[in-house]
Amino acid sequence: MAWVPAESAVEELMPRLLPVEPCDLTEGFDPSVPPRTPQEYLRRVQIEAAQCPDVVVAQIDPKKLKRKQSVNISPKSEDEEGWKKFCLGEKLCADGAVGPATNESPGIDYVQIGFPPLLSIVSRMNQATVTSVLEYLSNWFGERDFTPELGRWLYALLACLEKPLLPEAHSLIRQLARRCSEVRLLVDSKDDERVPALNLLICLVSRYFDQRDLADEPS
């Protein structure tokens, strides 16, 4: 059995989705300053990854997980309602409606709060599905406020988009960046937790995907 170097094994299992140039992982790094560009964000990820141990053990309390969780979602990419419920959860898709109380023990119910964009999920999505789901979530965002659940999925889907972009994806990400700018203008405080996430999405669209006319003006 051939021995495979650790870095090669990781690269094979998790191929890079975004180009990252080699850099000094300590020079000029200030963790208190938020990243201003996608390159700075990826550099921060490199630094954090370098500080992580090769093997970690998660201490999971099984009592906090609900048993027999399932989600009814069509494997077809055109199942818009199914994808929205899968990504954002039934509770959020119902505009905050709360169902009747039950006697079940409390726990993490992903059917209600939405499934996170795990690598095991997004890595199996082809470009057509990535574009479709991004369109569904962007349409939902067009009529509602920004949420952490939405932000995580939007970022993950943008990271999965391959260049050169398809025409429909090109139009879609521009629409998304404009909506992020609109929501950001309505935020009362710069300390609002939504601002960094909105800034990052705008930066990804304008810088990484070369939509320079949508970029923020340098201060």
Wavefront OBJ file of the C-alpha trace (Angstrom):
o trace
v 0.000 0.000 0.000
v 1.553 3.287 -1.113
v 2.052 6.057 1.423
v 0.466 9.358 0.483
v 1.733 12.629 1.991
v -0.820 14.342 4.188
v -1.013 17.491 2.051
v -1.528 15.464 -1.128
v -4.270 13.422 0.504
v -6.097 16.556 1.624
v -5.728 18.130 -1.818
v -7.190 14.976 -3.403
v -10.174 14.832 -1.043
v -10.798 18.590 -0.988
v -9.536 20.181 -4.218
v -9.070 23.940 -4.105
v -12.042 25.844 -5.420
v -10.292 29.227 -5.376
v -6.689 29.992 -6.374
v -4.465 30.830 -3.414
v -0.950 32.126 -3.948
v 1.787 31.038 -1.511
v 2.449 33.687 1.111
v 4.164 34.341 4.413
v 1.560 33.255 6.962
v 2.750 35.609 9.680
v 3.996 38.786 8.015
v 1.626 41.721 8.423
v -1.247 39.612 9.789
v -3.610 41.466 12.127
v -6.575 39.297 13.265
v -8.431 42.372 14.527
v -8.719 43.861 11.028
v -11.489 42.383 8.828
v -10.427 41.151 5.366
v -10.939 43.747 2.635
v -10.539 41.495 -0.399
v -11.211 37.820 -1.222
v -7.435 37.280 -1.317
v -7.066 38.587 2.241
v -9.947 36.381 3.351
v -8.318 33.291 1.818
v -5.000 34.242 3.410
v -6.758 34.399 6.787
v -8.179 30.917 6.138
v -4.647 29.688 5.352
v -3.348 31.086 8.645
v -6.184 29.588 10.666
v -5.764 26.219 8.915
v -2.023 26.217 9.656
v -2.810 26.652 13.356
v -5.189 23.685 13.463
v -3.949 20.242 14.582
v -3.851 17.449 12.001
v -6.347 15.369 13.998
v -9.155 16.618 16.213
v -11.818 14.752 18.132
v -15.268 16.286 18.399
v -17.028 15.912 21.727
v -20.646 15.508 20.636
v -23.487 15.199 23.103
v -25.956 12.828 21.396
v -28.739 14.124 23.647
v -28.627 17.465 21.786
v -29.373 15.851 18.429
v -32.851 14.871 17.413
v -33.262 11.314 16.254
v -34.718 10.138 12.966
v -34.303 13.457 11.196
v -35.309 13.427 7.563
v -36.071 15.976 4.915
v -38.350 15.509 1.943
v -36.608 17.124 -0.986
v -36.782 16.251 -4.646
v -33.356 15.390 -6.235
v -34.444 17.619 -9.182
v -32.742 21.026 -9.384
v -36.033 22.720 -10.368
v -37.657 21.927 -6.994
v -37.497 25.544 -5.779
v -39.617 25.192 -2.644
v -37.818 22.022 -1.619
v -34.393 23.649 -1.936
v -35.440 26.743 -0.001
v -36.747 24.628 2.866
v -33.648 22.435 2.763
v -31.224 25.385 2.928
v -33.121 27.799 5.170
v -35.422 25.523 7.132
v -39.180 25.257 7.225
v -39.443 27.775 10.063
v -37.685 30.574 8.174
v -39.446 29.800 4.909
v -42.752 30.143 6.744
v -41.767 33.745 7.623
v -41.202 33.003 11.279
v -44.420 31.079 11.845
v -44.138 28.878 14.911
v -45.795 25.504 14.897
v -47.768 23.974 17.768
v -45.844 22.959 20.865
v -44.842 19.293 21.149
v -43.641 17.042 23.937
v -40.436 16.141 22.108
v -37.114 16.760 23.851
v -35.271 19.897 22.712
v -32.436 19.474 20.224
v -31.036 20.557 16.879
v -33.795 20.107 14.315
v -32.259 20.752 10.891
v -35.596 20.309 9.158
v -36.811 23.413 10.977
v -33.627 25.523 10.948
v -32.148 24.342 7.645
v -29.204 22.138 6.791
v -25.785 23.866 6.732
v -23.863 23.908 3.406
v -21.587 21.021 4.315
v -18.832 19.982 1.918
v -20.513 16.589 1.596
v -23.564 18.398 0.176
v -22.176 21.160 -2.039
v -19.410 18.978 -3.518
v -22.074 16.771 -5.103
v -23.870 19.668 -6.791
v -23.144 20.212 -10.482
v -22.953 23.695 -11.975
v -26.567 23.646 -13.142
v -27.765 22.819 -9.629
v -25.451 25.400 -8.036
v -26.828 28.079 -10.354
v -30.441 27.030 -9.772
v -30.162 27.011 -5.982
v -28.334 30.333 -6.038
v -31.211 31.754 -8.075
v -33.835 30.402 -5.653
v -32.087 31.852 -2.606
v -31.397 35.177 -4.363
v -35.075 35.471 -5.266
v -36.012 34.752 -1.652
v -33.486 37.363 -0.486
v -34.945 39.884 -2.905
v -38.101 40.134 -0.814
v -36.739 39.460 2.682
v -33.988 40.444 5.077
v -30.505 38.948 5.274
v -30.021 36.073 7.729
v -26.968 34.036 8.831
v -28.454 30.878 7.316
v -28.878 32.624 3.974
v -25.373 34.120 4.124
v -23.706 30.762 4.703
v -25.425 29.217 1.697
v -24.809 32.184 -0.594
v -21.103 32.122 0.212
v -20.863 28.351 -0.284
v -22.642 28.517 -3.642
v -20.450 31.391 -4.849
v -17.400 29.342 -3.862
v -18.700 26.482 -6.016
v -19.306 28.591 -9.123
v -16.758 27.883 -11.823
v -15.281 30.473 -14.164
v -15.938 31.400 -16.885
v -19.477 32.022 -15.735
v -22.521 30.931 -17.660
v -24.621 33.898 -18.879
v -27.412 33.149 -16.414
v -24.939 32.938 -13.520
v -23.349 36.234 -14.573
v -26.672 38.051 -14.366
v -27.557 36.277 -11.126
v -24.478 37.273 -9.120
v -24.820 40.898 -10.223
v -28.408 40.895 -8.998
v -27.215 39.392 -5.706
v -24.510 42.037 -5.203
v -26.998 44.850 -5.865
v -29.418 43.391 -3.332
v -26.620 43.131 -0.744
v -25.843 46.807 -1.319
v -29.508 47.741 -0.919
v -29.826 45.878 2.376
v -26.564 47.336 3.653
v -27.861 50.866 3.047
v -30.823 50.138 5.320
v -28.636 48.998 8.214
v -28.653 51.575 11.009
v -25.297 50.710 12.593
v -21.955 49.726 11.097
v -21.596 47.336 14.042
v -24.551 45.302 12.784
v -23.458 41.673 12.371
v -24.934 41.588 8.861
v -22.529 44.219 7.517
v -19.334 42.080 7.330
v -21.229 39.251 5.633
v -22.809 41.602 3.093
v -19.418 43.218 2.456
v -17.846 39.831 1.793
v -20.518 38.792 -0.714
v -20.209 42.110 -2.567
v -16.422 41.761 -2.567
v -16.552 38.220 -3.962
v -18.849 39.218 -6.799
v -16.984 42.393 -7.693
v -13.390 41.226 -7.223
v -13.211 37.476 -7.727
v -15.848 37.367 -10.462
v -14.531 40.592 -12.050
v -17.680 42.692 -11.739
v -15.593 45.771 -10.938
v -18.378 48.287 -11.434
v -20.138 46.815 -8.395
v -17.097 47.114 -6.114
v -17.086 49.454 -3.138
v -15.134 52.653 -3.640
v -11.878 52.654 -1.609
v -12.133 54.845 1.474
l 1 2 3 4 5 6 7 8 9 10 11 12 13 14 15 16 17 18 19 20 21 22 23 24 25 26 27 28 29 30 31 32 33 34 35 36 37 38 39 40 41 42 43 44 45 46 47 48 49 50 51 52 53 54 55 56 57 58 59 60 61 62 63 64 65 66 67 68 69 70 71 72 73 74 75 76 77 78 79 80 81 82 83 84 85 86 87 88 89 90 91 92 93 94 95 96 97 98 99 100 101 102 103 104 105 106 107 108 109 110 111 112 113 114 115 116 117 118 119 120 121 122 123 124 125 126 127 128 129 130 131 132 133 134 135 136 137 138 139 140 141 142 143 144 145 146 147 148 149 150 151 152 153 154 155 156 157 158 159 160 161 162 163 164 165 166 167 168 169 170 171 172 173 174 175 176 177 178 179 180 181 182 183 184 185 186 187 188 189 190 191 192 193 194 195 196 197 198 199 200 201 202 203 204 205 206 207 208 209 210 211 212 213 214 215 216 217 218 219
